[in-house]
Amino acid sequence: MSMSHLYGAEDGVELERFEVSDWDLHNEFNPHRARHRPSKEEATYGVWAERDSDEERPSFGGKRSRDYSAPVNFISAGLKKAAAEDGSEEDSEEDERPAKQEEAPKEFVPKKLKTGGNFKPSQKGFVGGTKSFMDFGSWERHTKGIGQKLLQKMGYVPGKGLGKNAQGIINPIEAKQRKGKGAVGAYGSERTSQSLQDFPVVDSEEEAEEEFQKELSQWRKDPNGGKKKPKYSYKTVEELKAKGRINKQLSAPQKELSQVKVIDMTGREQKVYYSYSQISHKHNIPDDSPQQPLGKDAKPQGFALPELEHNLQLLIDITEQEIIQSDRQLQYERDMVVNLTHEIQKMSEVLSHEETAISNLSKVLDMVEECERRMQPNCENPLTLDECAKIFETLQDKYYEEYRMSDRVDLAVAIVYPLMKDYFKNWDPLKDCTYGTEIIAKWKSLLENDQLLSHGGQDLSTDAFHRLMWEIWMPYVRNIVAQWQPRNCGSMVDFLDSWVHVVPVWILDNILDQLIFPKLQKEVENWNPLTDTVPIHSWIHPWLPLMQARLEPLYSPIRNKLANALQKWHPSDSSAKLILQPWKDVFTPGSWEAFMVKNIVPKLGMCLNELIINPHQQHMDAFYWVIDWEGMISVSSLVGLLEKHFFPKWLQVLCSWLSNSPNYEEITKWYLGWKSMFSDQVLAHPSIKDKFNEALDIMNRAVSSSVGGYMQPGARENIAYLTHTERRKDFQYEAMQERREAENMAQRGIGMAASSVPMNFKDLIQTKAEEHNIVFMPVIGKRHEGKQLYTFGRIVIYIDRGVVFVQGEKTWVPTSLQSLIDMAK
């Protein structure tokens, strides 16, 4: 292909011109025309120049004289072939050129710009070859080989590609020799086997060629000159069915719009529709208006029948609607078949269930009729209560559904109640308290409802067992309780204990509240502690496990009667302690302490006042009467009595004795003898310790003051030893108590170490409060004389220099820790 028209020769130098020439305009729509360089005559005369068709036109690659002054041209790759090979290729190209020119239109692809370069024949001699990766970097044998080492340090493995995942190509890029001198892609795909292997992309050049040929054919006129065939569109039955289903789904929710009045003014006349669906079904009726005159370019219609077209379209629409309606009817019938199939299965299951229920009910009815027959008066084999229970067990096990559905109350009333009355006909609950418990427990499991019934307001019509106990069993209990004497409580308590797990809760509550308690209350009112020989606790306390808090209303009259009886009591009478001791754990701690303080403590104080302390002839009866109440009254109350009525006289006697040149051994024995009269709990009280320490101080002063007078030998040493021994005992006892309290706190999980002790008096109070479950906390924003106020239970206190002050009626009263705990409880 010659491109000489694009170049001009000036002084032997070819210059490429890029302007659009006349030749380009003439050959715009004939790109396959052979191009050649115009001769001198053609350049002069143009189209009138004479041409010789057989003349050999000079080719672009013709031989020219070599210009040795030009720079050296290098070949980009490959090896330069020999001249003989070069010449043979030129000859082969000249032989093949006509064939390629004929094939050029077929290979032409205008999608891409095909342009040729100034290639020399010698450049076709490129010989590329793929080298094996085994020779990769073999040229480094002539160098120091630093490149291969650097690649290996960075993770390169010989024989694999570069990159993190070895995704690089292994062989060098191959080159493919182009057949002719055409541009890139002029001779088809130039991809090598290596590129196809590494980048397997489908080549779409053939598809692009087909699309281009289609577009090109649109500019050409049909050579046959005939008219195009009309295209027909067909609708299948499946398409019509699908269209009908879609229209049905879309039109289903449009019920509200189906009643809308629509005025259509799009035509020549106003039309009224009563739904939007009528507009969608409107047909294009042929217009009766005269035809418009044809224009210049308009072609007259050779065959136009609008009425026929309308009728045909109407028939088509009717047929489509019939097909759609038939499809809908068929689908409806299929759905109806499926629905009826399910209904048949369901009804068959219901029928089988009903047949089973009828069979079971007939068997249950036979059993009930058999029971009624055997309950007749003249029956040879009368029905017993045990046999009736077995029949009900059979009903409950084999025919449970029918048993639950039936009216068990009426069935039990008709069958069980007569048998139960006959069973308890001669029963005496106080003589045989366990009679009938087993049979009643069995009937409880058979007749009682599964639902738990509340304690009050029972509906007897809903539970057969409760009705049985209330109507059959309860009358016997009422009769027995009416004849029962409250002081003979043992038999009645045993009777209720044996029936407590069988009788319903609400019936037991009714017995205790309505039958037992009134009898006890009346008996307490008639009780006189001065004349009755039977102590009241012997017939009240046995009811505590059953009645518990129900007996609280009885305690107040009992305390009043006891207080009245103690008005003329003297501590020498020990019967009062025997009567009061059983009530200590029954009364609340507060009420018990108040009762003791009001009725017992004043009597004990009077007894101590009457006590005469005489070291030479001591009578201890009054002291023993007081100390005998130690477990009954609180320690704080006892300590208060001793501080007020005993220790002043005792210390006064000691002082008078020491002032008359006494025998210190006798004083020591007298001191130790009185101290041994008190328990460890009383001796551990700080007030008692202070009194005995005061006595030791008096004796030490007495020994130290008699310097010039007569002194019994060893008396000073004996008193000093006694003082040291007593102080050491007190210290050891305190240490033991603190250790015991620490161990108790550690066992209760308070977190305090076993050997630790409270740091101050406030910590001790807090520890005691935790032991007795008493709330101890500061009152926010409240102070008294600069001291923080605290709540100890319901008592308001404050702490000043290790002393607890309790708020009284008018002033703050100091108190001991044990008294504080007793008041808080």
Long-range contacts (C-beta under 8 A, 24 or more apart in sequence): 1-34, 1-35, 1-101, 1-104, 1-116, 1-181, 1-182, 2-34, 2-35, 2-36, 2-37, 2-57, 2-58, 2-59, 2-60, 3-35, 3-60, 3-116, 4-35, 4-36, 4-37, 4-38, 4-58, 4-60, 5-35, 5-36, 5-37, 5-38, 7-37, 31-108, 31-110, 32-104, 32-105, 32-108, 34-101, 61-120, 61-121, 61-181, 73-120, 75-122, 75-123, 75-125, 75-126, 76-123, 76-126, 77-126, 77-128, 77-175, 78-125, 78-126, 78-127, 78-128, 78-175, 79-125, 79-126, 79-127, 80-122, 80-125, 81-122, 81-125, 81-127, 85-125, 86-121, 86-122, 86-125, 89-121, 89-124, 89-125, 90-121, 93-180, 100-180, 107-186, 107-187, 107-188, 109-185, 109-205, 109-208, 109-209, 109-212, 110-212, 111-205, 111-208, 111-212, 112-184, 112-185, 113-183, 114-182, 114-183, 114-184, 114-185, 114-186, 115-183, 116-181, 116-182, 116-183, 117-183, 119-181, 124-177, 124-178, 126-175, 126-177, 128-174, 128-175, 128-176, 128-177, 130-171, 130-172, 130-174, 130-194, 131-171, 131-172, 132-171, 133-158, 133-159, 133-170, 133-171, 134-159, 169-194, 169-198, 235-320, 237-323, 240-320, 240-323, 240-324, 240-327, 241-323, 241-324, 241-327, 243-324, 244-323, 244-324, 244-325, 244-327, 244-328, 247-324, 248-328, 251-277, 283-310, 283-313, 283-314, 283-317, 284-310, 284-313, 285-310, 286-310, 357-401, 357-402, 360-399, 360-401, 360-402, 361-402, 363-399, 364-395, 364-399, 364-402, 364-403, 364-406, 367-391, 367-394, 367-395, 368-411, 368-415, 371-415, 372-414, 372-415, 375-415, 375-418, 375-419, 383-415, 383-419, 384-419, 385-416, 385-419, 385-420, 385-423, 385-439, 386-439, 388-415, 388-416, 388-419, 389-439, 389-442, 389-443, 389-446, 392-416, 392-446, 392-447, 393-446, 396-446, 408-447, 408-464, 409-461, 409-462, 409-463, 409-464, 409-467, 411-464, 412-447, 412-464, 412-465, 412-467, 412-468, 413-464, 413-467, 416-443, 416-447, 416-464, 416-468, 417-468, 417-471, 417-472, 420-468, 420-472, 420-473, 421-472, 424-472, 424-473, 424-476, 427-476, 428-480, 429-476, 429-477, 429-480, 429-495, 430-480, 430-484, 430-491, 430-492, 430-495, 431-491, 433-491, 433-494, 433-495, 433-498, 433-499, 434-498, 437-498, 437-499, 437-502, 440-469, 440-473, 440-502, 441-501, 441-502, 443-468, 444-502, 453-504, 453-506, 454-506, 455-505, 455-506, 455-509, 456-506, 458-504, 458-506, 465-504, 466-504, 466-506, 466-507, 469-503, 469-504, 469-507, 470-507, 473-503, 474-507, 477-511, 477-515, 478-515, 481-511, 481-515, 481-516, 481-519, 484-519, 486-519, 486-520, 486-522, 486-523, 486-539, 487-523, 487-534, 487-539, 488-539, 489-539, 489-542, 489-543, 490-542, 492-516, 493-542, 493-543, 493-546, 496-546, 497-545, 497-546, 500-546, 512-546, 512-547, 512-550, 513-550, 516-543, 516-547, 517-547, 517-550, 520-551, 520-554, 521-553, 521-554, 524-554, 524-557, 524-558, 525-557, 527-558, 527-561, 528-561, 529-561, 529-562, 529-565, 529-579, 530-565, 535-578, 535-579, 535-582, 536-579, 537-579, 537-582, 537-583, 537-586, 541-582, 541-586, 544-586, 555-586, 555-587, 555-591, 558-583, 559-587, 559-591, 559-595, 562-595, 562-599, 563-595, 563-598, 563-599, 566-599, 566-600, 566-603, 569-603, 570-603, 570-607, 571-603, 571-604, 571-607, 571-622, 571-625, 571-626, 571-629, 572-621, 572-625, 574-628, 576-600, 577-628, 577-629, 577-632, 580-632, 581-632, 584-632, 589-822, 589-825, 590-825, 593-634, 593-637, 593-822, 596-632, 596-633, 596-634, 596-637, 597-633, 597-637, 600-629, 600-632, 600-633, 601-633, 601-637, 601-641, 604-629, 604-633, 604-641, 605-641, 605-644, 605-645, 608-641, 608-642, 608-645, 608-646, 609-645, 611-645, 611-646, 611-649, 613-649, 613-650, 613-653, 614-653, 615-653, 615-657, 615-666, 615-670, 620-677, 623-677, 627-677, 627-678, 630-679, 630-681, 630-682, 634-818, 634-819, 634-822, 635-681, 635-682, 635-685, 635-818, 636-815, 636-816, 636-818, 636-819, 636-822, 637-819, 638-682, 639-682, 639-685, 639-687, 639-688, 639-816, 642-682, 642-688, 642-691, 643-687, 643-691, 647-691, 650-674, 650-691, 650-695, 651-691, 651-694, 651-695, 651-698, 654-695, 654-698, 654-699, 655-698, 658-698, 658-699, 658-702, 659-702, 661-709, 661-710, 663-712, 664-699, 664-703, 664-712, 664-715, 664-718, 664-719, 665-712, 665-718, 667-699, 668-718, 668-719, 668-722, 671-695, 671-696, 671-699, 671-722, 680-733, 683-733, 684-733, 684-734, 684-737, 685-816, 685-818, 686-816, 687-816, 689-730, 692-726, 693-726, 693-727, 693-730, 696-722, 696-723, 696-726, 696-727, 699-723, 741-767, 744-771, 745-770, 745-771, 761-799, 761-802, 761-804, 762-799, 764-817, 765-792, 765-799, 765-804, 765-817, 765-820, 768-817, 768-821, 772-821, 772-824, 772-825, 774-821, 774-824, 774-825, 784-812, 792-820, 792-824, 793-823, 793-824, 793-825, 794-824, 795-820, 795-823, 795-824
